[in-house]
Amino acid sequence: MSEQNAPSALSVLVIDPDPRSCQYLGNLFTQRGYTAETSTSAKEGYINALRDRPDVIIFDPALADMPGTELIHRLRNDKRTSGVLLVALTAASNSEQMGELLAAGYNEYLVKSSESLERIFALLAETDTQMNETQPIGKNKKINQGGVLVVFLSAKGGAGTSSMCANVAQVLGEMNPEREIAVIDLVLPIGSIGQIVGYEGEFNLLEAAKKPQAELNSDFLRRVMTPLEMWGFRLLAGVSDPESSNALDASRIPTIIDAYRRAFDVVFVDLGRSLSRISLPIILKADVIVMVTASDMATVALTQTVWKYLQGKGVPQRNVYALLNRAVGLEGVSKSDAERIINLPIQATIPYMGANFSLANNQHLPILRKMPTDTAAMMIAQVARQILEIAYQNRA
């Protein structure tokens, strides 16, 4: 028996309204050595899931008897199935549906194709072999959660979010040289971190989205992305111009982020001030959400609105690291007033750096390298340590 078809302890439940597709997938998983059950209705599949507690559920959202969001709500809120690896496998790509399902708790959103099936088999292989991480899967299994995911966002432009993301990543890499760190620039339509760090490479978000899932493996990502001189992390730069941004297939973004989490120890994602169907699933998956606010009243008020929205989506306060960055000047709302307005504790305040902030960015230098004794540089180092500690606490 080949290694590919070697028996596995993993069990798979396929829920698909098309009997032929259901049978085909069931037979395919069985041939690969997995225990497979099938169902053509959501209600029957839900009953089977509670009874058999499969390790993985492959689900077509087109089922007529129950919305996909309701099914995952039931599964995630029952202790028997709360940790199941859940994959939406749909006949056609739908960005709105993708956002809803990923936000509700699906692990993957795939469009039916031979490439997607290989991605599912890769997930099954990871689940079967990487059993010593912390997230429970099914009855007795555990799935590797991958690298720590840290998301940076702000409610308004001008808060210095991208600069904070790049500098925290640089400091973290310098303090932890054994960890491999990647930064993904998801500021749309034009990326911003590449300009800060002086990136001149050709591989960017648009190019990554064109790659087949099977190609986005650790060896490939390390080959096309060398650590940036002075910064120490690998950068997936944003799209270089608005016209190219229109060609970006947003449905590939969750797959790209998952690929980076498998390849690197810590993954930073800079969302800028983007809060959309694309960014929300990423935010909900993050181990830490760094919410950057400035000291002006307009930014603080908008930050309050964003925090209320995220609370409504189920984001717990422990996942949020609020950062007050005095990027513009000394005047403005105090830390205590900002906390009162936003209704969220602010863990750190970056003092005003004057012209040094812009100077470091213009010279493509990390703040810690440009002015290592500056209070702001020391605060950024403290922020980096705290973020990593919170990430692992949340994992536990």
N, C-alpha and C positions, 0 to 999 in steps of 0.2 A: 504493500500500500504506500502511495506517495505521501510525502510530508504534507502536501496541500490537502489531501483527503483523509488525513489521520483523524481518528475519532477525537471529539472534543466534548467536554462536559457542558458546554454552553447550550442553552435552549433558546430558540427563536420562535416568535409568534408573528405570523404574517396576517395582516388585516387588509383585504383588498376587495372592492365590490365586483371586480371582474373575475369570474370563476377560473378562466383560463390563465390569467396573470397570477392569481392566487396559487393555483396548482403548479405553475411553472416555477415560481419563486420557492414554494415549499420543497419541490423536488430538487431544485438547485442547491438549497441549503443542506438538504439531506445528503446529496452527493458529495458535498464538501465535508461531511462528517459531523454536522450539527444536528441536534434534535430539533425538528421543526413541526409546528402546528399551524393550521390555517383557519381563517374565518372570513366570510364574505359580508359580515355586518359588524358595525361598531359595538352594538349591545352584546352580541355573542362573543366578540373578541374581548370586550371588557370583562365579561364573566370568566372567560378562559384565562385571562391575565391574573385575576384575583385567585383563581383556583390553582393554576400551574406555576405562577410567579416566574415567568420567563426572564432570561437575562437581557434579551433584546426584543423590542417590538418594532416591526417594519409596518408602517401605516400609510395608506393612501387617503389623503384628506377629502377625497371626493365621495366618501360614504354618505348615503342619504339619510340615515337614521340618527346621526348624532354629529354635531359640528366637531371639527378637530380640536378646537380650543376647549370644548367641554370635556372631551375624552381625556385630554392631558390633565385638565384640572382634577378630574376624578382620580386618575392614576397617581398624580403627584401628591394628592392629599390622603392617600391610603398607605399606611405604613408597609403593606405587603408589596407595593409596587412603586413607592416613592423614589427609589433609586434606579429604576429601570432605564437602560439606554434606549431612547426613543428616537426613531428616524422617520421623518416624513418623506415618502417616496411618491412623487406626483407625476402626472402625465405631461403637464405643461408648467413652465415657470410663471409665477405670479408674485411680484415683489411685495404687494400688499399682504397677500396670504402668508408669504415667507416671514414678514415682519411680525404678524400676529402670532404665528405658530412658534417662532423662536422666542418671542417675548413671553409666551405662555409656558415655555419650558422644554420645548423639543431640543434635542442635542444636535441634530443635523436636518437640513432641508435640501433634498436632492431631486433632480428631474430624472425620470426613468431613462436609462441608457446603459450601455455596457460599461462605460466609465464610472457611472454611479454605483453599479454593482461591485466593481472592483474597490471603490471607496468603502462600501459596506463591509466587504470581506476584510479590508484593512482594519476597520474598526473592530470587527469580531476578533481578528488576530491579536490586536492590542489588548482587548478585554480578556482574552484567553491567557495571555502570557504575562501581563503586567498586573499582578494580583496583590501587590504590597503597598498600594497607595491608600488614601483615606476615604474615598467616596464609595459607599456600598452600591453594589449592582446586583439586582435579583436576589436570589436566596442566600448564596454564600460567596458570591464573586465581588471583586472590587475592580474598578476601572481607573487607569492612570488619568488623573486630572490634567496632566500636562503642566507647562510652565505657569508661573504666577501671572495673572493678567491685571494690569494697572491701567485704568482709563483716566485721561485728563480731559476736562471739559470746562467751559465757562458759559455764562448766560449772555455775555456781551463781548464784542471785540475790544481789543485794547487792554485786556487784563494780563497779557504776557503769558498766556497758557502754553503756547508752543515752546517758548524759551524756558519756562519752568520744567516742562516735560523733558526737553533735551538735557538740561543741566542736572535734573534729579537722576536721570538715567546715567549720565556721565559719572556723577559722584558715586552712585551705587556700584557701577562697574569698577571704579578705582578702589572702593572700600572692599569689594568682593571679587577679586580677579579670577577666582575659580568659577564664578557664574558667567554663563554666556547670556548676553542681553541683546534684545532686538527692539527697535522702535518702529512703529507703523504710523505713517502720517496719513490720517483720514480726514484732514481738513479739505473740504470741497468748496468750490470747484478746483482751486489751486492749492497745492500743498505749501506748507510754510517752514517746516523744519529743515528741509534741504537748503534753504537760503541762509538759515542761522548757522548751520554746521559747515557750509561750503561744499555740499555734495555735488559731484560732477558726473556721477555714474549714469548709465542708460537704463538700468533695471529699476522700475518703479511700480506703483500700484496697478497701473493700466496693463503693464507687461505681465505682472503676476496673475491678473485676472484672466489672461489669455491662455495660461498654462493649464494643461489637464491636471486633474486632481492627483493622479498617480505620480506626476512629475514634481509636485511640490513637496519633496521629501527633504530630510535633513541634509543629505549630501549636496543636493542641488542648491538649497538656500545658502549653505555655507560657501559654495563655490561662486555664486553670483554676487554675494554680499560679503565683502571683507570688512573687518572692523575699521571704523573711521579713525584716521590719525588724530590724536589729541582727544578724541571723544570716547573711543574704546568700545562703542556699541555698533551693531549692524543696523542700517537704516533701510526700510522700505519707503522710499520717498513718495510723496504725493504726486498727483497728475500735474504736468508742467504748464498746461494752458486750458482755458475753459472749453475750447472746441474738442480737445481730446477727452476732457472729462465727460462730455456727452456720450462718448463711446464706451464708457466704463459699464460693465455688466455688474450691477450692484448685488445681484443674487450670488455672486462668487465671493463676496467679502467674508461671510461667516466661515467658508471653507478655507480662505487664506489665513484668517486669524487662527483657526484650529491647527493648520499646518505649522504655523510659527510657534504655537504653544507646544507642539510635539517636538520641535527642533531646539527650542531655547529654554533656559531656566526662568527668565523673567521677560515678559513682553509688555512694552508700553504702547498704548494707542492714544494718539493725540486726535481728539475729535473737534478741537476748537470750540466754536459756539454752535456746533451742529447738534440738533436734537430732532430726530426724524425716525421713520420706520427702519432706516438703515442702521442708525446708531443705537436705537433703544435695545435691540437684542444683545448688542455688545456690552452695553452698560449693565444689563441684567445678569450677564455672565461674569462680570468683573469681580475679582477678589477685593479690589479697592477702587473706589471712584474718587479721584482727586478733583474737587470742585473749586476752581480758582475764581475768586472775586476780587475786584478792585475796591478802592476806598470811596469812589464817587457814588452818590445816592442812586443814580439810575442803574448802575451795575448791581448794587446791593438789592434793590427792589426786584430786578429781574431774576437774581439768584434765588430770592424767596419764591418766586413763581415756579422756577425750575425744580426746586426742592419739593414743593408741594406736589408737583406733577409726578416726580419720581416716587414720592411716598405713596401716591395713589396707584402706582404700578407695583407696589410691594417691595421697594428698595428699603432695607433696614438701615437705621442710622449708623450701626457699627461698620457698615461697608463704605461710608462716606468720610473722606478726609477733607475738611474745609480749610482752604488756604487763602489768606488775605495777602495779596501782593500789591504793595504800594509802588507800582511801576511808574506812575505819572508824577506824583508829588507828595509832599508831607501833609497837605490839607486833605480834608474829607472826613468820612464817617470813621469813628473810633472802632476798635475791635469789639468792645462791649455793646455798642449800639448796633453794629453789624450782626452780632449774634442774636440780639433781641429781635431785630427786624426779620432776619432769615429764619429764626427759630431753630438754630443749629449751632453747636459748639464749633468754634474756629480753633483748630489745633495748632496753627502756626501763623506768624505774620512775617513776611519778608520786608525788611526796611527799605526805604527809598534809597536807590543807588545813584541818583543823579545821572550825569552823562556817562558814567561807567557802564551802565546797563546797555545803552545803545552802542557804545564803543566796543564792548565785548562781542555783541552780535555782529557788528559791521566787520570785525576782524575774524569772525568765525571761530572764536575762542570760548571755551568753557569759563564761566565766571570764577570757578575755583582755581583755574590756571591763571586767569588774567589778574585777579586780585585775591589771593589766597587768605590774606589776613582781614579782609573786609567782613563786617558783621553779617552782611547778606550771604556771603559765601559759606560762612559757618552755619547759618540758619538753613541753607539749602542742604548741607550735609546732615543736619539733624532731621530735616524733613525726609530725606532718603532713608535714613535708618528707621524712622517711625513707620513709614509706608510699608517697608518690607516686613517689619514686625507685625503690623496689623493684618497684612495679607496672610501670613502663616497662622496667625490667631484665628482668622475667619475660616481658613481651611480646616483647622482643628475643631 
